Structure formats: structure tokens, C-alpha cells
Amino acid sequence: MEFINKENVIELLSKLVKIESVYLDENEIMEYVYRLLKGSNIDAHIQEYSEKEILNYDGKNILGTIEGIEDGPIIYLNGHLDTVQITNGWATDPLDPVVKGDRLYGVGTLDMKSGVVAIILALKEFQKNHEKFKGKILYSFVSDE
């Protein structure tokens, strides 16, 4: 049985940080995460939506379910993939992740790409190690908080 380790976390988080995903421009990161999930045989669907009244925006969310063999508890996991605009004042390139000690620095690491990595890795490990369980896991990765 393979377990999640520090290297898995750093590798995936670094990949997500390198993908610029400023609010209203998340298409590339949504496509990357969708392909990652599908490549891991995790149920994933893209939900397209439009908001025309305020921002005139067409966006995407990723939704999925891991179904158990019987009814049981339902767990819902959610994270967002958008970040704020990159501003001046960074000591390093915000799209080039840097590890210092036990921390990884880059745009979106705290809000909330590290949380998304935790969810993705947990889904992958659960799917791999629990063929039969009661209940279901619902998840979403959204383009807007």
C-alpha cells in the first residue's frame, strides 16, 4: 500500500502553483485538475455555468462522486482553485514555488491550493484502498470561492 508523503504533496502543490488561476481566468487549472482526476480513475465532471448580470462570466467547476456499495454517511469535500491578482512585493516569482524549511511559498498555496491538494490526494488514496464501503464521497473544485 502506497501512502501520501511529503514529496507527493510538494510535487502536486508546485504544479498547481505554476498554473496561473486568477479569479475569472481559471480554465487552465480546471482542465489540469479534471485530467488529473480522470487519469486516476476518479469520477469527475465539468459543470459549466454563466453569470451574465454582474461579471458577464462563463466558468467551470469540477464535480464528482465516489459511491459506496450501500447507503451510509455522505461526506462532502470542497475547494476553490482561483487566486487573487498577483501584486508587487513578492520576494520571489509567485508562480515559481519555493520550499523554505517546512513551507512552500507561491501564489495560492495558503488560499487554497494546499487544501485542494489534500482533497485530491485523499480521494486518490481512498479510491485506491477502499473498494467496498458504505456511503459516498461528494466533492467539488470550484472556480470561485
VMD Tcl script that builds the backbone (N, CA, C; Angstrom):
set m [mol new atoms 435]
animate dup $m
set s [atomselect $m all]
$s set {name element resname resid chain x y z} {
  {N N MET 1 A 0.840 -1.178 0.000}
  {CA C MET 1 A 0.000 0.000 0.000}
  {C C MET 1 A 0.889 1.247 0.000}
  {N N GLU 2 A 0.671 2.114 -0.967}
  {CA C GLU 2 A 1.436 3.353 -1.061}
  {C C GLU 2 A 0.719 4.441 -0.271}
  {N N PHE 3 A 1.467 5.206 0.469}
  {CA C PHE 3 A 0.875 6.268 1.262}
  {C C PHE 3 A 1.306 7.633 0.733}
  {N N ILE 4 A 0.526 8.629 1.065}
  {CA C ILE 4 A 0.854 10.001 0.705}
  {C C ILE 4 A 2.103 10.397 1.492}
  {N N ASN 5 A 3.047 11.034 0.826}
  {CA C ASN 5 A 4.232 11.505 1.526}
  {C C ASN 5 A 4.501 12.968 1.150}
  {N N LYS 6 A 5.476 13.546 1.812}
  {CA C LYS 6 A 5.799 14.957 1.627}
  {C C LYS 6 A 6.114 15.269 0.166}
  {N N GLU 7 A 6.827 14.366 -0.505}
  {CA C GLU 7 A 7.196 14.588 -1.901}
  {C C GLU 7 A 5.965 14.664 -2.809}
  {N N ASN 8 A 4.944 13.783 -2.546}
  {CA C ASN 8 A 3.695 13.834 -3.316}
  {C C ASN 8 A 3.031 15.199 -3.175}
  {N N VAL 9 A 2.993 15.676 -1.957}
  {CA C VAL 9 A 2.337 16.953 -1.672}
  {C C VAL 9 A 3.077 18.089 -2.363}
  {N N ILE 10 A 4.396 18.142 -2.203}
  {CA C ILE 10 A 5.194 19.220 -2.812}
  {C C ILE 10 A 5.070 19.184 -4.328}
  {N N GLU 11 A 5.127 18.001 -4.923}
  {CA C GLU 11 A 5.047 17.891 -6.378}
  {C C GLU 11 A 3.716 18.414 -6.917}
  {N N LEU 12 A 2.608 17.961 -6.334}
  {CA C LEU 12 A 1.301 18.391 -6.837}
  {C C LEU 12 A 1.045 19.857 -6.528}
  {N N LEU 13 A 1.370 20.291 -5.326}
  {CA C LEU 13 A 1.157 21.699 -4.986}
  {C C LEU 13 A 1.988 22.604 -5.887}
  {N N SER 14 A 3.209 22.215 -6.170}
  {CA C SER 14 A 4.054 23.011 -7.066}
  {C C SER 14 A 3.445 23.120 -8.453}
  {N N LYS 15 A 2.890 22.023 -8.959}
  {CA C LYS 15 A 2.251 22.055 -10.279}
  {C C LYS 15 A 1.066 23.012 -10.275}
  {N N LEU 16 A 0.267 22.991 -9.213}
  {CA C LEU 16 A -0.896 23.881 -9.153}
  {C C LEU 16 A -0.479 25.340 -9.029}
  {N N VAL 17 A 0.557 25.612 -8.251}
  {CA C VAL 17 A 1.026 26.990 -8.090}
  {C C VAL 17 A 1.517 27.556 -9.420}
  {N N LYS 18 A 2.167 26.730 -10.225}
  {CA C LYS 18 A 2.713 27.187 -11.502}
  {C C LYS 18 A 1.638 27.546 -12.524}
  {N N ILE 19 A 0.411 27.085 -12.295}
  {CA C ILE 19 A -0.691 27.401 -13.209}
  {C C ILE 19 A -1.386 28.661 -12.705}
  {N N GLU 20 A -1.235 29.743 -13.430}
  {CA C GLU 20 A -1.892 30.980 -13.018}
  {C C GLU 20 A -3.399 30.790 -13.090}
  {N N SER 21 A -4.079 31.124 -12.013}
  {CA C SER 21 A -5.526 30.881 -11.946}
  {C C SER 21 A -6.233 32.040 -11.258}
  {N N VAL 22 A -5.918 33.234 -11.727}
  {CA C VAL 22 A -6.520 34.443 -11.189}
  {C C VAL 22 A -8.036 34.391 -11.394}
  {N N TYR 23 A -8.753 34.890 -10.406}
  {CA C TYR 23 A -10.206 34.941 -10.457}
  {C C TYR 23 A -10.686 35.417 -11.828}
  {N N LEU 24 A -11.613 34.685 -12.398}
  {CA C LEU 24 A -12.208 34.885 -13.716}
  {C C LEU 24 A -11.334 34.364 -14.855}
  {N N ASP 25 A -10.227 33.704 -14.528}
  {CA C ASP 25 A -9.356 33.127 -15.554}
  {C C ASP 25 A -8.785 31.800 -15.039}
  {N N GLU 26 A -9.671 30.836 -14.759}
  {CA C GLU 26 A -9.279 29.572 -14.133}
  {C C GLU 26 A -9.342 28.380 -15.074}
  {N N ASN 27 A -9.587 28.603 -16.353}
  {CA C ASN 27 A -9.816 27.491 -17.273}
  {C C ASN 27 A -8.651 26.492 -17.299}
  {N N GLU 28 A -7.417 26.976 -17.345}
  {CA C GLU 28 A -6.263 26.077 -17.438}
  {C C GLU 28 A -6.146 25.170 -16.210}
  {N N ILE 29 A -6.317 25.720 -15.023}
  {CA C ILE 29 A -6.179 24.892 -13.828}
  {C C ILE 29 A -7.353 23.920 -13.693}
  {N N MET 30 A -8.539 24.339 -14.120}
  {CA C MET 30 A -9.691 23.435 -14.086}
  {C C MET 30 A -9.455 22.241 -15.010}
  {N N GLU 31 A -8.944 22.494 -16.195}
  {CA C GLU 31 A -8.660 21.412 -17.135}
  {C C GLU 31 A -7.573 20.487 -16.594}
  {N N TYR 32 A -6.545 21.059 -15.961}
  {CA C TYR 32 A -5.466 20.240 -15.404}
  {C C TYR 32 A -6.001 19.313 -14.309}
  {N N VAL 33 A -6.753 19.865 -13.368}
  {CA C VAL 33 A -7.275 19.054 -12.260}
  {C C VAL 33 A -8.265 18.010 -12.775}
  {N N TYR 34 A -9.081 18.382 -13.732}
  {CA C TYR 34 A -10.027 17.423 -14.327}
  {C C TYR 34 A -9.275 16.239 -14.937}
  {N N ARG 35 A -8.250 16.516 -15.742}
  {CA C ARG 35 A -7.461 15.436 -16.363}
  {C C ARG 35 A -6.738 14.591 -15.316}
  {N N LEU 36 A -6.253 15.223 -14.262}
  {CA C LEU 36 A -5.581 14.501 -13.179}
  {C C LEU 36 A -6.536 13.512 -12.511}
  {N N LEU 37 A -7.736 13.960 -12.219}
  {CA C LEU 37 A -8.729 13.092 -11.582}
  {C C LEU 37 A -9.141 11.957 -12.505}
  {N N LYS 38 A -9.443 12.295 -13.745}
  {CA C LYS 38 A -9.844 11.260 -14.706}
  {C C LYS 38 A -8.711 10.240 -14.904}
  {N N GLY 39 A -7.472 10.708 -14.940}
  {CA C GLY 39 A -6.322 9.828 -15.089}
  {C C GLY 39 A -6.107 8.920 -13.895}
  {N N SER 40 A -6.699 9.282 -12.767}
  {CA C SER 40 A -6.632 8.459 -11.559}
  {C C SER 40 A -7.898 7.624 -11.382}
  {N N ASN 41 A -8.719 7.559 -12.431}
  {CA C ASN 41 A -9.988 6.810 -12.408}
  {C C ASN 41 A -10.939 7.288 -11.324}
  {N N ILE 42 A -10.932 8.582 -11.082}
  {CA C ILE 42 A -11.863 9.183 -10.136}
  {C C ILE 42 A -12.959 9.869 -10.938}
  {N N ASP 43 A -14.196 9.591 -10.591}
  {CA C ASP 43 A -15.339 10.208 -11.250}
  {C C ASP 43 A -15.181 11.727 -11.217}
  {N N ALA 44 A -15.255 12.356 -12.362}
  {CA C ALA 44 A -15.131 13.812 -12.443}
  {C C ALA 44 A -15.941 14.314 -13.630}
  {N N HIS 45 A -16.651 15.398 -13.401}
  {CA C HIS 45 A -17.455 16.031 -14.448}
  {C C HIS 45 A -17.224 17.530 -14.384}
  {N N ILE 46 A -17.188 18.158 -15.534}
  {CA C ILE 46 A -17.087 19.612 -15.578}
  {C C ILE 46 A -18.496 20.186 -15.657}
  {N N GLN 47 A -18.776 21.090 -14.747}
  {CA C GLN 47 A -20.043 21.813 -14.742}
  {C C GLN 47 A -19.744 23.219 -15.265}
  {N N GLU 48 A -20.346 23.563 -16.373}
  {CA C GLU 48 A -20.164 24.902 -16.918}
  {C C GLU 48 A -21.311 25.786 -16.432}
  {N N TYR 49 A -20.994 27.021 -16.131}
  {CA C TYR 49 A -22.021 27.954 -15.667}
  {C C TYR 49 A -21.760 29.344 -16.239}
  {N N SER 50 A -22.794 30.149 -16.228}
  {CA C SER 50 A -22.688 31.521 -16.718}
  {C C SER 50 A -23.274 32.470 -15.692}
  {N N GLU 51 A -22.611 33.576 -15.522}
  {CA C GLU 51 A -23.113 34.659 -14.688}
  {C C GLU 51 A -23.052 35.898 -15.570}
  {N N LYS 52 A -24.197 36.356 -16.042}
  {CA C LYS 52 A -24.222 37.432 -17.035}
  {C C LYS 52 A -24.584 38.801 -16.461}
  {N N GLU 53 A -25.193 38.858 -15.287}
  {CA C GLU 53 A -25.702 40.132 -14.777}
  {C C GLU 53 A -24.621 41.055 -14.219}
  {N N ILE 54 A -23.633 40.508 -13.532}
  {CA C ILE 54 A -22.641 41.359 -12.867}
  {C C ILE 54 A -21.286 41.313 -13.581}
  {N N LEU 55 A -20.758 40.109 -13.779}
  {CA C LEU 55 A -19.403 39.974 -14.315}
  {C C LEU 55 A -19.345 39.541 -15.775}
  {N N ASN 56 A -20.476 39.096 -16.307}
  {CA C ASN 56 A -20.513 38.565 -17.665}
  {C C ASN 56 A -19.435 37.490 -17.839}
  {N N TYR 57 A -19.554 36.443 -17.038}
  {CA C TYR 57 A -18.510 35.436 -16.914}
  {C C TYR 57 A -19.051 34.036 -17.184}
  {N N ASP 58 A -18.279 33.244 -17.933}
  {CA C ASP 58 A -18.559 31.827 -18.132}
  {C C ASP 58 A -17.478 31.048 -17.410}
  {N N GLY 59 A -17.876 30.214 -16.455}
  {CA C GLY 59 A -16.901 29.492 -15.646}
  {C C GLY 59 A -17.135 27.996 -15.639}
  {N N LYS 60 A -16.228 27.308 -14.955}
  {CA C LYS 60 A -16.300 25.857 -14.818}
  {C C LYS 60 A -16.065 25.469 -13.370}
  {N N ASN 61 A -16.735 24.405 -12.962}
  {CA C ASN 61 A -16.479 23.737 -11.698}
  {C C ASN 61 A -16.247 22.268 -12.017}
  {N N ILE 62 A -15.589 21.559 -11.120}
  {CA C ILE 62 A -15.407 20.116 -11.258}
  {C C ILE 62 A -16.188 19.455 -10.131}
  {N N LEU 63 A -17.032 18.494 -10.500}
  {CA C LEU 63 A -17.857 17.778 -9.528}
  {C C LEU 63 A -17.620 16.282 -9.672}
  {N N GLY 64 A -17.698 15.565 -8.569}
  {CA C GLY 64 A -17.543 14.123 -8.652}
  {C C GLY 64 A -18.075 13.412 -7.423}
  {N N THR 65 A -18.214 12.103 -7.569}
  {CA C THR 65 A -18.737 11.251 -6.504}
  {C C THR 65 A -17.975 9.935 -6.481}
  {N N ILE 66 A -17.635 9.482 -5.304}
  {CA C ILE 66 A -17.142 8.120 -5.115}
  {C C ILE 66 A -18.244 7.401 -4.353}
  {N N GLU 67 A -18.857 6.423 -5.011}
  {CA C GLU 67 A -20.028 5.720 -4.467}
  {C C GLU 67 A -19.625 4.485 -3.685}
  {N N GLY 68 A -20.255 4.302 -2.536}
  {CA C GLY 68 A -20.087 3.080 -1.772}
  {C C GLY 68 A -21.014 1.992 -2.286}
  {N N ILE 69 A -20.916 0.815 -1.695}
  {CA C ILE 69 A -21.734 -0.319 -2.128}
  {C C ILE 69 A -23.108 -0.321 -1.470}
  {N N GLU 70 A -23.259 0.445 -0.390}
  {CA C GLU 70 A -24.534 0.552 0.321}
  {C C GLU 70 A -24.707 1.985 0.816}
  {N N ASP 71 A -25.937 2.293 1.225}
  {CA C ASP 71 A -26.181 3.591 1.838}
  {C C ASP 71 A -25.345 3.728 3.096}
  {N N GLY 72 A -25.013 4.949 3.410}
  {CA C GLY 72 A -24.229 5.235 4.608}
  {C C GLY 72 A -23.952 6.722 4.682}
  {N N PRO 73 A -22.975 7.097 5.475}
  {CA C PRO 73 A -22.659 8.519 5.622}
  {C C PRO 73 A -22.258 9.144 4.287}
  {N N ILE 74 A -22.573 10.416 4.140}
  {CA C ILE 74 A -22.186 11.181 2.964}
  {C C ILE 74 A -21.197 12.248 3.421}
  {N N ILE 75 A -20.059 12.262 2.772}
  {CA C ILE 75 A -19.020 13.246 3.078}
  {C C ILE 75 A -18.908 14.176 1.877}
  {N N TYR 76 A -18.843 15.482 2.142}
  {CA C TYR 76 A -18.690 16.462 1.072}
  {C C TYR 76 A -17.386 17.230 1.265}
  {N N LEU 77 A -16.565 17.264 0.231}
  {CA C LEU 77 A -15.294 17.979 0.248}
  {C C LEU 77 A -15.319 19.055 -0.838}
  {N N ASN 78 A -14.835 20.240 -0.520}
  {CA C ASN 78 A -14.887 21.350 -1.477}
  {C C ASN 78 A -13.635 22.199 -1.366}
  {N N GLY 79 A -13.171 22.666 -2.499}
  {CA C GLY 79 A -12.073 23.613 -2.533}
  {C C GLY 79 A -12.199 24.507 -3.750}
  {N N HIS 80 A -11.569 25.670 -3.700}
  {CA C HIS 80 A -11.609 26.564 -4.862}
  {C C HIS 80 A -10.219 26.677 -5.465}
  {N N LEU 81 A -10.179 26.896 -6.763}
  {CA C LEU 81 A -8.916 26.923 -7.495}
  {C C LEU 81 A -8.517 28.311 -7.995}
  {N N ASP 82 A -9.327 29.310 -7.730}
  {CA C ASP 82 A -8.961 30.658 -8.152}
  {C C ASP 82 A -8.035 31.294 -7.114}
  {N N THR 83 A -7.269 32.272 -7.572}
  {CA C THR 83 A -6.412 33.051 -6.678}
  {C C THR 83 A -6.686 34.534 -6.891}
  {N N VAL 84 A -6.103 35.322 -6.035}
  {CA C VAL 84 A -6.175 36.776 -6.194}
  {C C VAL 84 A -5.213 37.200 -7.300}
  {N N GLN 85 A -5.341 38.436 -7.736}
  {CA C GLN 85 A -4.397 39.003 -8.698}
  {C C GLN 85 A -3.004 39.000 -8.088}
  {N N ILE 86 A -2.008 38.745 -8.906}
  {CA C ILE 86 A -0.628 38.804 -8.433}
  {C C ILE 86 A -0.217 40.271 -8.361}
  {N N THR 87 A 0.298 40.651 -7.211}
  {CA C THR 87 A 0.694 42.043 -6.990}
  {C C THR 87 A 2.199 42.143 -6.804}
  {N N ASN 88 A 2.693 43.358 -6.749}
  {CA C ASN 88 A 4.105 43.600 -6.452}
  {C C ASN 88 A 4.375 43.258 -4.995}
  {N N GLY 89 A 5.633 43.042 -4.683}
  {CA C GLY 89 A 6.010 42.836 -3.294}
  {C C GLY 89 A 6.451 41.421 -2.963}
  {N N TRP 90 A 6.361 40.522 -3.926}
  {CA C TRP 90 A 6.833 39.165 -3.683}
  {C C TRP 90 A 8.365 39.164 -3.661}
  {N N ALA 91 A 8.940 38.378 -2.751}
  {CA C ALA 91 A 10.398 38.237 -2.691}
  {C C ALA 91 A 10.898 37.323 -3.816}
  {N N THR 92 A 10.008 36.452 -4.313}
  {CA C THR 92 A 10.331 35.538 -5.407}
  {C C THR 92 A 9.178 35.569 -6.404}
  {N N ASP 93 A 9.349 34.921 -7.535}
  {CA C ASP 93 A 8.290 34.818 -8.534}
  {C C ASP 93 A 7.135 34.017 -7.921}
  {N N PRO 94 A 5.942 34.585 -7.795}
  {CA C PRO 94 A 4.832 33.895 -7.142}
  {C C PRO 94 A 4.347 32.650 -7.884}
  {N N LEU 95 A 4.704 32.521 -9.169}
  {CA C LEU 95 A 4.317 31.340 -9.940}
  {C C LEU 95 A 5.431 30.297 -10.001}
  {N N ASP 96 A 6.505 30.548 -9.278}
  {CA C ASP 96 A 7.626 29.604 -9.206}
  {C C ASP 96 A 7.769 29.186 -7.745}
  {N N PRO 97 A 7.139 28.067 -7.361}
  {CA C PRO 97 A 7.109 27.677 -5.954}
  {C C PRO 97 A 8.500 27.477 -5.358}
  {N N VAL 98 A 8.637 27.922 -4.106}
  {CA C VAL 98 A 9.898 27.823 -3.389}
  {C C VAL 98 A 9.639 27.123 -2.056}
  {N N VAL 99 A 10.460 26.119 -1.748}
  {CA C VAL 99 A 10.375 25.438 -0.459}
  {C C VAL 99 A 11.438 26.025 0.458}
  {N N LYS 100 A 10.991 26.513 1.609}
  {CA C LYS 100 A 11.898 27.021 2.649}
  {C C LYS 100 A 11.511 26.337 3.947}
  {N N GLY 101 A 12.404 25.493 4.429}
  {CA C GLY 101 A 12.080 24.738 5.640}
  {C C GLY 101 A 10.926 23.800 5.368}
  {N N ASP 102 A 9.903 23.897 6.190}
  {CA C ASP 102 A 8.715 23.059 6.027}
  {C C ASP 102 A 7.585 23.780 5.302}
  {N N ARG 103 A 7.899 24.853 4.591}
  {CA C ARG 103 A 6.859 25.633 3.919}
  {C C ARG 103 A 7.140 25.754 2.429}
  {N N LEU 104 A 6.053 25.785 1.669}
  {CA C LEU 104 A 6.147 26.032 0.240}
  {C C LEU 104 A 5.485 27.380 -0.022}
  {N N TYR 105 A 6.208 28.263 -0.688}
  {CA C TYR 105 A 5.711 29.606 -0.983}
  {C C TYR 105 A 5.374 29.725 -2.456}
  {N N GLY 106 A 4.260 30.384 -2.738}
  {CA C GLY 106 A 3.812 30.654 -4.092}
  {C C GLY 106 A 2.357 31.092 -4.034}
  {N N VAL 107 A 1.908 31.731 -5.093}
  {CA C VAL 107 A 0.547 32.268 -5.096}
  {C C VAL 107 A -0.478 31.139 -4.947}
  {N N GLY 108 A -1.386 31.334 -4.022}
  {CA C GLY 108 A -2.471 30.376 -3.824}
  {C C GLY 108 A -2.158 29.223 -2.885}
  {N N THR 109 A -0.926 29.138 -2.365}
  {CA C THR 109 A -0.606 27.983 -1.523}
  {C C THR 109 A -1.461 27.944 -0.263}
  {N N LEU 110 A -1.673 29.082 0.348}
  {CA C LEU 110 A -2.474 29.131 1.576}
  {C C LEU 110 A -3.966 29.175 1.253}
  {N N ASP 111 A -4.332 29.867 0.216}
  {CA C ASP 111 A -5.748 30.048 -0.131}
  {C C ASP 111 A -5.964 29.703 -1.599}
  {N N MET 112 A -6.298 28.528 -1.940}
  {CA C MET 112 A -6.464 27.349 -1.120}
  {C C MET 112 A -5.932 26.124 -1.836}
  {N N LYS 113 A -4.871 26.352 -2.621}
  {CA C LYS 113 A -4.338 25.246 -3.409}
  {C C LYS 113 A -3.800 24.111 -2.538}
  {N N SER 114 A -3.274 24.407 -1.355}
  {CA C SER 114 A -2.811 23.323 -0.480}
  {C C SER 114 A -3.996 22.488 0.001}
  {N N GLY 115 A -5.126 23.108 0.271}
  {CA C GLY 115 A -6.329 22.372 0.659}
  {C C GLY 115 A -6.839 21.502 -0.479}
  {N N VAL 116 A -6.762 22.008 -1.695}
  {CA C VAL 116 A -7.167 21.231 -2.876}
  {C C VAL 116 A -6.257 20.018 -3.036}
  {N N VAL 117 A -4.956 20.201 -2.834}
  {CA C VAL 117 A -4.024 19.071 -2.909}
  {C C VAL 117 A -4.389 18.013 -1.874}
  {N N ALA 118 A -4.706 18.432 -0.663}
  {CA C ALA 118 A -5.093 17.476 0.381}
  {C C ALA 118 A -6.323 16.676 -0.050}
  {N N ILE 119 A -7.295 17.348 -0.642}
  {CA C ILE 119 A -8.513 16.665 -1.092}
  {C C ILE 119 A -8.189 15.696 -2.232}
  {N N ILE 120 A -7.434 16.147 -3.220}
  {CA C ILE 120 A -7.111 15.288 -4.368}
  {C C ILE 120 A -6.365 14.041 -3.909}
  {N N LEU 121 A -5.342 14.216 -3.081}
  {CA C LEU 121 A -4.571 13.063 -2.629}
  {C C LEU 121 A -5.403 12.134 -1.752}
  {N N ALA 122 A -6.279 12.690 -0.937}
  {CA C ALA 122 A -7.164 11.853 -0.117}
  {C C ALA 122 A -8.126 11.056 -1.002}
  {N N LEU 123 A -8.692 11.691 -2.023}
  {CA C LEU 123 A -9.584 10.982 -2.946}
  {C C LEU 123 A -8.855 9.845 -3.654}
  {N N LYS 124 A -7.641 10.127 -4.125}
  {CA C LYS 124 A -6.861 9.106 -4.830}
  {C C LYS 124 A -6.555 7.926 -3.914}
  {N N GLU 125 A -6.124 8.199 -2.698}
  {CA C GLU 125 A -5.785 7.121 -1.765}
  {C C GLU 125 A -7.031 6.341 -1.344}
  {N N PHE 126 A -8.121 7.044 -1.103}
  {CA C PHE 126 A -9.353 6.359 -0.711}
  {C C PHE 126 A -9.823 5.444 -1.833}
  {N N GLN 127 A -9.867 5.979 -3.034}
  {CA C GLN 127 A -10.316 5.198 -4.194}
  {C C GLN 127 A -9.446 3.948 -4.371}
  {N N LYS 128 A -8.152 4.121 -4.187}
  {CA C LYS 128 A -7.212 3.028 -4.388}
  {C C LYS 128 A -7.319 1.953 -3.294}
  {N N ASN 129 A -7.622 2.354 -2.078}
  {CA C ASN 129 A -7.535 1.448 -0.936}
  {C C ASN 129 A -8.867 1.001 -0.340}
  {N N HIS 130 A -9.989 1.488 -0.867}
  {CA C HIS 130 A -11.298 1.135 -0.303}
  {C C HIS 130 A -12.291 0.844 -1.424}
  {N N GLU 131 A -12.253 -0.378 -1.922}
  {CA C GLU 131 A -13.180 -0.759 -2.988}
  {C C GLU 131 A -14.609 -0.863 -2.480}
  {N N LYS 132 A -14.783 -1.321 -1.247}
  {CA C LYS 132 A -16.119 -1.504 -0.680}
  {C C LYS 132 A -16.243 -0.673 0.588}
  {N N PHE 133 A -17.239 0.196 0.578}
  {CA C PHE 133 A -17.525 0.992 1.774}
  {C C PHE 133 A -18.990 1.407 1.725}
  {N N LYS 134 A -19.499 1.833 2.851}
  {CA C LYS 134 A -20.883 2.301 2.929}
  {C C LYS 134 A -20.889 3.821 2.867}
  {N N GLY 135 A -21.771 4.366 2.033}
  {CA C GLY 135 A -21.897 5.812 1.925}
  {C C GLY 135 A -21.378 6.329 0.605}
  {N N LYS 136 A -21.030 7.592 0.606}
  {CA C LYS 136 A -20.464 8.195 -0.603}
  {C C LYS 136 A -19.671 9.435 -0.238}
  {N N ILE 137 A -18.765 9.746 -1.131}
  {CA C ILE 137 A -17.980 10.973 -1.012}
  {C C ILE 137 A -18.344 11.851 -2.203}
  {N N LEU 138 A -18.811 13.039 -1.920}
  {CA C LEU 138 A -19.090 14.044 -2.944}
  {C C LEU 138 A -17.992 15.080 -2.854}
  {N N TYR 139 A -17.534 15.579 -3.990}
  {CA C TYR 139 A -16.524 16.622 -3.935}
  {C C TYR 139 A -16.764 17.632 -5.050}
  {N N SER 140 A -16.219 18.811 -4.844}
  {CA C SER 140 A -16.242 19.837 -5.886}
  {C C SER 140 A -15.003 20.703 -5.773}
  {N N PHE 141 A -14.518 21.097 -6.940}
  {CA C PHE 141 A -13.471 22.094 -7.038}
  {C C PHE 141 A -14.068 23.226 -7.847}
  {N N VAL 142 A -14.206 24.368 -7.229}
  {CA C VAL 142 A -14.941 25.461 -7.842}
  {C C VAL 142 A -13.998 26.573 -8.287}
  {N N SER 143 A -14.496 27.367 -9.217}
  {CA C SER 143 A -13.682 28.432 -9.789}
  {C C SER 143 A -13.820 29.752 -9.021}
  {N N ASP 144 A -14.691 29.784 -8.079}
  {CA C ASP 144 A -14.893 30.999 -7.292}
  {C C ASP 144 A -15.222 30.592 -5.868}
  {N N GLU 145 A -14.586 31.240 -4.932}
  {CA C GLU 145 A -14.840 30.912 -3.530}
  {C C GLU 145 A -16.313 30.879 -3.243}
}
mol reanalyze $m
mol bondsrecalc $m
mol representation Tube
mol addrep $m
